[in-house]
């Protein structure tokens, strides 16, 4: 398969499953924020 095919397939999956994509991105964002917050607190001590 070509890169274009992979891109089209992934774009179709994101559009078809909007809520799941949103929740996944939200979870990743919360996880990154938690790691940054805990690292900042740890460095501050």
C-alpha positions as CSV (number, residue, x, y, z in Angstrom):
1,X,0.0,0.0,0.0
2,X,1.0,3.5,-0.6
3,X,1.3,6.2,2.1
4,X,-1.7,7.9,0.5
5,X,-3.8,4.8,1.1
6,X,-2.7,4.7,4.7
7,X,-3.6,8.3,5.1
8,X,-7.0,7.9,3.5
9,X,-7.7,4.8,5.6
10,X,-6.8,6.6,8.9
11,X,-8.8,9.7,8.0
12,X,-11.9,7.6,7.2
13,X,-11.5,5.8,10.6
14,X,-11.2,9.1,12.4
15,X,-14.3,10.5,10.8
16,X,-16.3,7.3,11.3
17,X,-15.4,7.1,15.0
18,X,-15.3,10.7,16.1
19,X,-16.2,10.1,19.8
20,X,-13.6,7.4,20.2
21,X,-10.9,9.6,18.5
22,X,-11.8,12.5,20.7
23,X,-11.7,10.5,23.9
24,X,-8.3,9.0,22.9
25,X,-6.9,12.5,22.2
26,X,-8.3,13.7,25.5
27,X,-6.8,10.8,27.4
28,X,-3.4,11.4,25.8
29,X,-3.6,15.2,26.6
30,X,-4.5,14.5,30.3
31,X,-1.7,12.0,30.6
32,X,0.9,14.4,29.2
33,X,-0.4,17.2,31.5
34,X,-0.2,14.9,34.5
35,X,3.4,13.9,33.7
36,X,4.4,17.5,33.3
37,X,2.6,18.5,36.5
38,X,4.1,15.7,38.6
39,X,7.6,16.4,37.1
40,X,7.3,20.1,38.0
41,X,6.2,19.3,41.5
42,X,9.0,16.9,41.9
43,X,11.6,19.4,40.6
44,X,10.2,22.0,42.9
45,X,10.8,20.0,46.0
